[in-house]
Amino acid sequence: MVEMNTVLTSLVIPLLVAVFATLITAYISLRQFRKERIWDLKVETYDGIFSVLYDFDEYQGSKFK
């Protein structure tokens, strides 16, 4: 009986630690991915805004020359 408890303990504790570590790693990775994705969306938005402003400036500049 003691050997069975020892075997179960030696298997269960490392398994629980591995699951806990995996969950924390997945959470941190997903959080980092979301932060990077938000920056990608901001870059696309700002790029579009500046492109429109540049086109508008080119249109207005050629109009008054």
N, CA, C and O atoms as a GROMACS GRO file, in nm:
protein
  260
    1MET      N    1   0.081  -0.119   0.000
    1MET     CA    2   0.000   0.000   0.000
    1MET      C    3   0.086   0.126   0.000
    1MET      O    4   0.054   0.224  -0.068
    2VAL      N    5   0.194   0.122   0.076
    2VAL     CA    6   0.282   0.238   0.082
    2VAL      C    7   0.348   0.261  -0.054
    2VAL      O    8   0.365   0.375  -0.098
    3GLU      N    9   0.385   0.152  -0.121
    3GLU     CA   10   0.447   0.165  -0.252
    3GLU      C   11   0.350   0.225  -0.353
    3GLU      O   12   0.391   0.304  -0.438
    4MET      N   13   0.222   0.188  -0.345
    4MET     CA   14   0.123   0.242  -0.437
    4MET      C   15   0.105   0.392  -0.415
    4MET      O   16   0.094   0.467  -0.512
    5ASN      N   17   0.103   0.436  -0.290
    5ASN     CA   18   0.093   0.579  -0.261
    5ASN      C   19   0.216   0.654  -0.311
    5ASN      O   20   0.204   0.765  -0.364
    6THR      N   21   0.331   0.596  -0.296
    6THR     CA   22   0.454   0.657  -0.343
    6THR      C   23   0.454   0.670  -0.495
    6THR      O   24   0.493   0.774  -0.549
    7VAL      N   25   0.410   0.566  -0.562
    7VAL     CA   26   0.404   0.568  -0.707
    7VAL      C   27   0.303   0.672  -0.754
    7VAL      O   28   0.332   0.751  -0.844
    8LEU      N   29   0.184   0.673  -0.694
    8LEU     CA   30   0.083   0.772  -0.732
    8LEU      C   31   0.131   0.914  -0.706
    8LEU      O   32   0.112   1.002  -0.789
    9THR      N   33   0.193   0.935  -0.592
    9THR     CA   34   0.244   1.067  -0.558
    9THR      C   35   0.355   1.110  -0.654
    9THR      O   36   0.362   1.226  -0.694
   10SER      N   37   0.440   1.016  -0.690
   10SER     CA   38   0.550   1.051  -0.780
   10SER      C   39   0.500   1.076  -0.922
   10SER      O   40   0.571   1.138  -1.001
   11LEU      N   41   0.382   1.030  -0.956
   11LEU     CA   42   0.325   1.056  -1.088
   11LEU      C   43   0.230   1.176  -1.088
   11LEU      O   44   0.230   1.255  -1.182
   12VAL      N   45   0.150   1.190  -0.984
   12VAL     CA   46   0.047   1.292  -0.980
   12VAL      C   47   0.107   1.432  -0.961
   12VAL      O   48   0.068   1.525  -1.030
   13ILE      N   49   0.198   1.446  -0.871
   13ILE     CA   50   0.256   1.579  -0.843
   13ILE      C   51   0.328   1.635  -0.966
   13ILE      O   52   0.302   1.750  -1.001
   14PRO      N   53   0.415   1.562  -1.033
   14PRO     CA   54   0.476   1.618  -1.154
   14PRO      C   55   0.374   1.648  -1.264
   14PRO      O   56   0.389   1.745  -1.339
   15LEU      N   57   0.270   1.565  -1.274
   15LEU     CA   58   0.166   1.590  -1.373
   15LEU      C   59   0.091   1.719  -1.343
   15LEU      O   60   0.065   1.797  -1.434
   16LEU      N   61   0.057   1.743  -1.219
   16LEU     CA   62  -0.010   1.867  -1.180
   16LEU      C   63   0.079   1.989  -1.205
   16LEU      O   64   0.032   2.093  -1.251
   17VAL      N   65   0.206   1.977  -1.174
   17VAL     CA   66   0.299   2.086  -1.198
   17VAL      C   67   0.311   2.115  -1.347
   17VAL      O   68   0.314   2.230  -1.388
   18ALA      N   69   0.317   2.010  -1.427
   18ALA     CA   70   0.327   2.027  -1.572
   18ALA      C   71   0.202   2.095  -1.628
   18ALA      O   72   0.212   2.184  -1.713
   19VAL      N   73   0.085   2.053  -1.582
   19VAL     CA   74  -0.040   2.115  -1.628
   19VAL      C   75  -0.044   2.262  -1.587
   19VAL      O   76  -0.081   2.348  -1.668
   20PHE      N   77  -0.009   2.292  -1.466
   20PHE     CA   78  -0.007   2.429  -1.417
   20PHE      C   79   0.090   2.516  -1.498
   20PHE      O   80   0.056   2.627  -1.537
   21ALA      N   81   0.208   2.465  -1.523
   21ALA     CA   82   0.307   2.539  -1.602
   21ALA      C   83   0.259   2.560  -1.745
   21ALA      O   84   0.282   2.666  -1.803
   22THR      N   85   0.194   2.460  -1.802
   22THR     CA   86   0.141   2.472  -1.938
   22THR      C   87   0.033   2.579  -1.945
   22THR      O   88   0.030   2.658  -2.039
   23LEU      N   89  -0.056   2.581  -1.848
   23LEU     CA   90  -0.162   2.681  -1.846
   23LEU      C   91  -0.107   2.823  -1.834
   23LEU      O   92  -0.154   2.914  -1.902
   24ILE      N   93  -0.010   2.841  -1.748
   24ILE     CA   94   0.051   2.973  -1.732
   24ILE      C   95   0.122   3.015  -1.861
   24ILE      O   96   0.110   3.130  -1.903
   25THR      N   97   0.194   2.925  -1.922
   25THR     CA   98   0.266   2.956  -2.046
   25THR      C   99   0.169   2.991  -2.158
   25THR      O  100   0.193   3.085  -2.234
   26ALA      N  101   0.060   2.917  -2.169
   26ALA     CA  102  -0.040   2.945  -2.272
   26ALA      C  103  -0.104   3.081  -2.248
   26ALA      O  104  -0.127   3.156  -2.343
   27TYR      N  105  -0.134   3.115  -2.124
   27TYR     CA  106  -0.195   3.244  -2.091
   27TYR      C  107  -0.101   3.359  -2.129
   27TYR      O  108  -0.144   3.457  -2.189
   28ILE      N  109   0.024   3.347  -2.093
   28ILE     CA  110   0.121   3.453  -2.123
   28ILE      C  111   0.141   3.465  -2.274
   28ILE      O  112   0.151   3.577  -2.326
   29SER      N  113   0.148   3.355  -2.344
   29SER     CA  114   0.166   3.358  -2.490
   29SER      C  115   0.047   3.422  -2.560
   29SER      O  116   0.065   3.504  -2.650
   30LEU      N  117  -0.074   3.388  -2.519
   30LEU     CA  118  -0.192   3.448  -2.579
   30LEU      C  119  -0.202   3.597  -2.550
   30LEU      O  120  -0.244   3.674  -2.636
   31ARG      N  121  -0.164   3.637  -2.430
   31ARG     CA  122  -0.166   3.780  -2.395
   31ARG      C  123  -0.066   3.856  -2.482
   31ARG      O  124  -0.098   3.965  -2.530
   32GLN      N  125   0.051   3.801  -2.503
   32GLN     CA  126   0.152   3.865  -2.587
   32GLN      C  127   0.103   3.872  -2.732
   32GLN      O  128   0.123   3.973  -2.799
   33PHE      N  129   0.040   3.765  -2.781
   33PHE     CA  130  -0.011   3.763  -2.917
   33PHE      C  131  -0.117   3.871  -2.936
   33PHE      O  132  -0.116   3.941  -3.038
   34ARG      N  133  -0.206   3.886  -2.841
   34ARG     CA  134  -0.310   3.989  -2.852
   34ARG      C  135  -0.251   4.128  -2.853
   34ARG      O  136  -0.297   4.215  -2.928
   35LYS      N  137  -0.150   4.153  -2.770
   35LYS     CA  138  -0.085   4.284  -2.769
   35LYS      C  139  -0.020   4.315  -2.904
   35LYS      O  140  -0.032   4.426  -2.956
   36GLU      N  141   0.047   4.216  -2.961
   36GLU     CA  142   0.112   4.236  -3.090
   36GLU      C  143   0.008   4.255  -3.201
   36GLU      O  144   0.030   4.334  -3.292
   37ARG      N  145  -0.103   4.185  -3.193
   37ARG     CA  146  -0.208   4.198  -3.294
   37ARG      C  147  -0.270   4.337  -3.287
   37ARG      O  148  -0.303   4.395  -3.391
   38ILE      N  149  -0.288   4.392  -3.168
   38ILE     CA  150  -0.342   4.526  -3.154
   38ILE      C  151  -0.248   4.627  -3.219
   38ILE      O  152  -0.293   4.720  -3.286
   39TRP      N  153  -0.116   4.609  -3.200
   39TRP     CA  154  -0.021   4.700  -3.263
   39TRP      C  155  -0.027   4.689  -3.415
   39TRP      O  156  -0.016   4.789  -3.485
   40ASP      N  157  -0.044   4.567  -3.466
   40ASP     CA  158  -0.056   4.550  -3.612
   40ASP      C  159  -0.178   4.626  -3.665
   40ASP      O  160  -0.171   4.690  -3.769
   41LEU      N  161  -0.289   4.617  -3.593
   41LEU     CA  162  -0.410   4.687  -3.635
   41LEU      C  163  -0.391   4.838  -3.630
   41LEU      O  164  -0.439   4.910  -3.717
   42LYS      N  165  -0.322   4.887  -3.527
   42LYS     CA  166  -0.295   5.030  -3.517
   42LYS      C  167  -0.207   5.077  -3.632
   42LYS      O  168  -0.231   5.183  -3.690
   43VAL      N  169  -0.106   4.999  -3.666
   43VAL     CA  170  -0.016   5.036  -3.776
   43VAL      C  171  -0.095   5.042  -3.907
   43VAL      O  172  -0.077   5.135  -3.986
   44GLU      N  173  -0.181   4.943  -3.931
   44GLU     CA  174  -0.262   4.945  -4.054
   44GLU      C  175  -0.353   5.067  -4.058
   44GLU      O  176  -0.368   5.130  -4.163
   45THR      N  177  -0.414   5.101  -3.945
   45THR     CA  178  -0.504   5.216  -3.940
   45THR      C  179  -0.428   5.346  -3.964
   45THR      O  180  -0.470   5.428  -4.045
   46TYR      N  181  -0.317   5.365  -3.895
   46TYR     CA  182  -0.238   5.487  -3.913
   46TYR      C  183  -0.184   5.497  -4.055
   46TYR      O  184  -0.178   5.606  -4.112
   47ASP      N  185  -0.143   5.385  -4.111
   47ASP     CA  186  -0.094   5.384  -4.248
   47ASP      C  187  -0.203   5.431  -4.345
   47ASP      O  188  -0.177   5.509  -4.437
   48GLY      N  189  -0.323   5.383  -4.324
   48GLY     CA  190  -0.435   5.426  -4.408
   48GLY      C  191  -0.466   5.574  -4.392
   48GLY      O  192  -0.491   5.644  -4.491
   49ILE      N  193  -0.463   5.622  -4.269
   49ILE     CA  194  -0.491   5.764  -4.244
   49ILE      C  195  -0.385   5.851  -4.311
   49ILE      O  196  -0.419   5.948  -4.379
   50PHE      N  197  -0.258   5.818  -4.292
   50PHE     CA  198  -0.152   5.900  -4.351
   50PHE      C  199  -0.152   5.892  -4.503
   50PHE      O  200  -0.118   5.989  -4.570
   51SER      N  201  -0.190   5.777  -4.557
   51SER     CA  202  -0.199   5.764  -4.702
   51SER      C  203  -0.308   5.856  -4.757
   51SER      O  204  -0.287   5.922  -4.858
   52VAL      N  205  -0.423   5.859  -4.691
   52VAL     CA  206  -0.531   5.948  -4.734
   52VAL      C  207  -0.491   6.094  -4.719
   52VAL      O  208  -0.519   6.175  -4.806
   53LEU      N  209  -0.425   6.127  -4.609
   53LEU     CA  210  -0.380   6.266  -4.590
   53LEU      C  211  -0.279   6.306  -4.696
   53LEU      O  212  -0.283   6.419  -4.746
   54TYR      N  213  -0.189   6.217  -4.730
   54TYR     CA  214  -0.091   6.246  -4.834
   54TYR      C  215  -0.159   6.268  -4.969
   54TYR      O  216  -0.128   6.362  -5.041
   55ASP      N  217  -0.254   6.179  -5.001
   55ASP     CA  218  -0.327   6.193  -5.127
   55ASP      C  219  -0.405   6.324  -5.130
   55ASP      O  220  -0.409   6.392  -5.233
   56PHE      N  221  -0.466   6.359  -5.019
   56PHE     CA  222  -0.541   6.485  -5.010
   56PHE      C  223  -0.448   6.604  -5.029
   56PHE      O  224  -0.482   6.699  -5.099
   57ASP      N  225  -0.332   6.598  -4.966
   57ASP     CA  226  -0.235   6.707  -4.980
   57ASP      C  227  -0.186   6.718  -5.123
   57ASP      O  228  -0.171   6.828  -5.176
   58GLU      N  229  -0.161   6.605  -5.187
   58GLU     CA  230  -0.119   6.607  -5.328
   58GLU      C  231  -0.229   6.666  -5.416
   58GLU      O  232  -0.200   6.743  -5.508
   59TYR      N  233  -0.352   6.631  -5.389
   59TYR     CA  234  -0.464   6.683  -5.467
   59TYR      C  235  -0.478   6.834  -5.446
   59TYR      O  236  -0.495   6.909  -5.542
   60GLN      N  237  -0.470   6.876  -5.322
   60GLN     CA  238  -0.485   7.020  -5.293
   60GLN      C  239  -0.364   7.097  -5.343
   60GLN      O  240  -0.378   7.210  -5.388
   61GLY      N  241  -0.246   7.040  -5.337
   61GLY     CA  242  -0.125   7.108  -5.384
   61GLY      C  243  -0.127   7.129  -5.532
   61GLY      O  244  -0.086   7.235  -5.580
   62SER      N  245  -0.172   7.032  -5.608
   62SER     CA  246  -0.175   7.045  -5.753
   62SER      C  247  -0.287   7.138  -5.796
   62SER      O  248  -0.282   7.193  -5.906
   63LYS      N  249  -0.385   7.156  -5.714
   63LYS     CA  250  -0.498   7.242  -5.745
   63LYS      C  251  -0.459   7.390  -5.738
   63LYS      O  252  -0.513   7.471  -5.813
   64PHE      N  253  -0.367   7.425  -5.649
   64PHE     CA  254  -0.332   7.565  -5.627
   64PHE      C  255  -0.200   7.604  -5.692
   64PHE      O  256  -0.156   7.718  -5.673
   65LYS      N  257  -0.136   7.519  -5.764
   65LYS     CA  258  -0.007   7.552  -5.824
   65LYS      C  259  -0.023   7.626  -5.953
   65LYS      O  260   0.076   7.661  -6.016
   0.00000   0.00000   0.00000
